[in-house]
């Protein structure tokens, strides 16, 4: 494997990516954006997200797949075959990181488990396993999808209102954060390797991640033994911290302290509200949140949302119009922050971290299935005859 040559904090890092769908591919895309060389190994059937559409791009790949696989080389291996395992071993010979999200036990069944086969052979390898629940315990080894974890781990129970009932968050938040958990664990393990000279196993599970998102709801329950309830867009501990109706749409106003509340009321010409004992401090405002919401909506009901929010922000009061996805991506500040990545016909969203000393560069458009198989195999020392044998055997399909 060779480095991408794009620079970045992780330039020279070599990553073997055995992941599919969201959490793993997101993790490895961020590694690539920061300069790592990533080879994506797909099963013969391909990464499922290639088919999760419409919409599809002009090459026939689902937009979902393109969001998660920028900057990678792609090949396919049937890892149940010894010949394909030999290809993987050649990749691992100089790899720093392997990331996989098979059901627990799959790598062991192929004779490729970390403790079973890889740790001794590749002592510097950081091996990251992503799964729904881990490999043991009451739910160990079972499959886990984002929405199922949202339901099981209490996230749906605090999202929604009385009219909607418990509702799935509109983004795959558990998968997404699990990708960042895996990323963080990998970077921690690489840092530890500087001192020890040895890699280690890193584990990221959707279950642990989902429960970690229960902030502050878990702490509230530990302290009060009162189960959190549906609050719509409101916050259980803070008021006003909610969605409100303005003249031409909805706005979100987040006020954390009494000073912000006074500035907010002064801007609206509602100086009487901080003097009202029902709203004098946060505890009182939380208790009387319904009455406070009526007062605020009466005060802003005749105001346009965008200028209202900009004026409040400049007065030190956090506020934002409830925007559509196109409105958010087309906001002038999104352009200023270079959020959108364009590579020919490909358009995506860049990784959110920015390193000013070692800036990364988002890689090329996501690869077609097994697009780089010959290139990778040749780099690993397989001559034309050997590459043809691998194709004919089915060990390296799809190219």
VOTI-571563 format. One record per residue (C-alpha): residue in one letter; x negated, y, z. Coordinates in steps of 0.05 Angstrom, whole numbers, plus 32768, in hexadecimal, padded with zeros to 4 digits. Last residue first. Layout:
AXYZ ...
END
This chain:
X81077F7D7F12 X813F7F617F3C X81227F267F61 X80E07F1B7F84 X80E57ED57FA2 X81127EBE7F6A X80DF7E8B7F52 X80DC7EAA7F0D X80CC7EEE7F27 X80967ED67F57 X80777EAC7F1F X80777EEA7EF1 X80537F127F27 X801F7EDC7F2E X80117EDB7EE3 X800C7F277EE0 X7FDC7F2B7F1B X7FF17F317F63 X7FBE7F5B7F89 X7FEA7F837FB8 X7FE77FC07F8B X80017F947F52 X803B7F7E7F7E X804D7FC57F90 X804C7FDF7F49 X80737FA27F2F X80A97FAA7F64 X80B07FF57F5E X80F87FFB7F46 X81127FC17F6F X81577FE27F71 X815280297F58 X812A80587F84 X814280947FAC X812B80D67F8D X80E480EB7F9C X80C980FE7FE0 X80D981358011 X809A815B8021 X807D815C8067 X805F81988089 X8020818C80B1 X801581CD80D8 X805C81E780D2 X807E81A680E3 X80C881AA80D2 X80FB817880ED X8140817580CD X813281428096 X8148815F8053 X818F81598037 X8198813B7FF2 X819D814B7FA8 X8183811C7F71 X818B81307F27 X8143814A7F25 X812A81497F6D X8152817B7F96 X8150817F7FE2 X818381AA8007 X817281C5804C X814081F98034 X814A82218075 X815C8261804E X818C823A8021 X81AF821E805E X81B08265807B X81D5827E803D X820D824B804A X8216821C800F X820C81DC8038 X823D81F3806E X8272820D803E X826E81CC8016 X827781A28056 X82B381CD806B X82A8820180A0 X82C8820C80E5 X82AF825480EE X827A825A8123 X8271827B8166 X823A8282819A X824182C681BF X820382F181BF X8222832E819F X8204831C815C X822682D88163 X826982FA8172 X826383288135 X825382ED8107 X828C82C48124 X82C082FC811A X82A5830C80D4 X82B082C280BF X82F382B580E2 X831E82F080CC X834083118107 X838B83158115 X838F82D78141 X835182EB8168 X8370830881A7 X83AE82DB81A9 X8381829F819D X835682B481D8 X839182BD8208 X83B1827A81F4 X836E825781FD X836682758242 X83AA825A8257 X839782148241 X835282178261 X836B822982A6 X834281F782CE X830781FE829E X830C824A82A3 X830D824882EF X82CF821D82F2 X82AD824982BD X82B8828982E3 X82EB82C282E8 X831D82A382B8 X8359829382E5 X834382CC8313 X835182FE82DC X8319833282DB X82F5830D82A3 X83368310827A X8345835A8282 X830B836F8254 X833283558218 X8319838681E3 X8302834B81B9 X82B8835F81BE X82C0836C8208 X82DE83278212 X82A4830581F0 X8271832F8216 X8292831C8258 X829482D38245 X824B82D38230 X823982F08274 X826482BD8298 X82408281827B X8243824B8246 X827182678210 X827A823E81D1 X82AC8259819F X82C1822E8164 X82E98250812D X8326823B8107 X8344825980C9 X835D829980A8 X837882C280E2 X8354829E811B X8368825D813D X833982448174 X830B8208817C X82EC81FD81C0 X82B8821081F4 X82DD8244821E X82D48223824D X829F81EF8262 X829F81AC8285 X82CD817F825C X82BD81A3821A X82F681B281E9 X82FB819981A2 X8333816881B0 X8332815C81FB X833E811181FE X833280F78244 X82F580E5826E X830380AF82A3 X830380CC82E9 X82D080AA8316 X82B880F08328 X826C80EF8328 X825F80B182FE X829980C682D0 X827C810B82C5 X823780ED82B8 X825480BE8284 X827A80F78263 X824081288260 X8225810B8233 X823F80C8821A X820E80C681E0 X81E080978206 X821680628203 X8216806481B7 X81CA805E81B5 X81C7802281E3 X81FC7FFF81B9 X81DF80138175 X819E7FF18188 X815680088180 X811C7FDA8191 X80D17FE68189 X80A07FAB818A X80577FBD8194 X80187FD38171 X7FD37FCE818E X7F967FFA818F X7FA7800C81D7 X7F9C805781D7 X7FAF806A8190 X7FE280328191 X800A805881C6 X801480908193 X802C805E815F X805C80418192 X8078808581A2 X808080958158 X80A58054814D X80D2805F8189 X80E480A58170 X80F5808C812B X811F80538147 X814580838173 X814D80B28137 X816C807A810E X81988068814A X81B080B08148 X81CB80A88102 X81E98063810E X820E807D814B X822480BD8129 X8242809D80EC X826780DE80DB X82B180EF80E4 X82B280DB812D X82E480A38135 X832480B88157 X834780A98198 X838D80C68193 X839F80F7815C X83D6811C8181 X83B8811781C6 X8375812F81AD X83388111818B X82F480F981A1 X82EB80E381EA X8307809C81E2 X82E48096819F X82A0809A81C0 X82B1806681F5 X827C803181E4 X82A97FFF81C1 X82CC80308193 X828E8057817C X826980148179 X829D7FF98149 X829980398120 X824D80328118 X824B7FE98106 X82307FB18132 X82227F688123 X82197F38815D X81D47F218173 X81DE7F3281BC X82247F4481D2 X82237F228216 X81D77F2A821D X81A27F1B81E8 X81877F3381A5 X81977F7C81A7 X81DD7F9A81A1 X81E67FB7815B X81A07FAE8140 X81607FD4812F X811D7FB08136 X80DE7FDA8131 X809A7FB7812B X805D7FE28135 X80237FBA8117 X7FDE7FC08136 X7FD97F77814A X7FEB7F5D8104 X7FE27F118107 X7FEF7F0B8151 X802C7F398151 X80487F1D8110 X805A7ED4811A X80867EC38155 X80807F03817D X80967F2C8141 X80C27EF8811F X80B07EE580D8 X80BE7E9A80D9 X80FB7EA380AE X81297E9280E8 X81007EC18113 X810E7EFB80E3 X81597EEC80E7 X815B7EE48133 X817C7F288140 X81A87F3C8105 X817B7F6080D3 X81687FA880DF X811F7FAA80CE X80E67FDD80D4 X809D7FCA80CA X80687FFD80DC X801D800580D2 X80147FDC8094 X7FD07FC4807B X7FDA7F78807B X80257F828081 X802F7F8A8036 X80077F4B8029 X80327F27805D X80717F3E8039 X80587F237FF7 X80497EE08019 X808F7EE08036 X80AA7EE67FEF X80857EA87FDB X809D7E838019 X80E67E8F8006 X811A7EA5803A X80FE7EEB8032 X811F7EF47FEF X80F97F337FDD X810F7F727FB9 X80E67FAF7FA7 X80EE7FFA7FB3 X80BD80337FBE X80D780697FEC X80DC80B57FE8 X812780BC7FF2 X814D8081800E X8184809B803C X81B180CC8018 X81A880A97FD6 X81C9806A7FF1 X820980908006 X820C80B27FC1 X8217806C7FA5 X81E880587F6E X820280557F26 X81C780797F07 X81F180B77EFC X820180BA7F46 X823B80957F66 X827580B17F8E X829580817F98 X827B805C7FBB X8257802B7FE9 X823280027FB4 X81EA80177FC0 X81FB8018800A X81F97FCD800C X81AD7FCC8002 X819F7F987FCC X81BB7F527FC0 X81757F357FB9 X81627F537FFC X81427F987FFC X80FA7FA9800E X80EF7FF48012 X80A58006800E X809780468035 X805780708031 X805A80A2806A X805680EC805B X8088810E8089 X80C281038058 X80AF80BA8057 X80B780B280A2 X80F980D7809C X810F80A68066 X80FA806C8093 X8127808180CC X8162808F809D X8158804B807C X815A802980C0 X8199804B80DB X81C1804B809A X81CD800E806C X81917FE18064 X814E7FD58084 X81107FAD8072 X80E37FEA806D X80987FDD806D X8074801D8083 X802D80348077 X801680748099 X7FE28099806E X800680DC8073 X803180DC80B2 X802A812780C4 X8034813C807C X800F8133803A X8031811F7FFA X7FFC80ED7FE4 X802D80B47FEB X7FFC80888011 X7FE980477FF2 X800080008000 
END
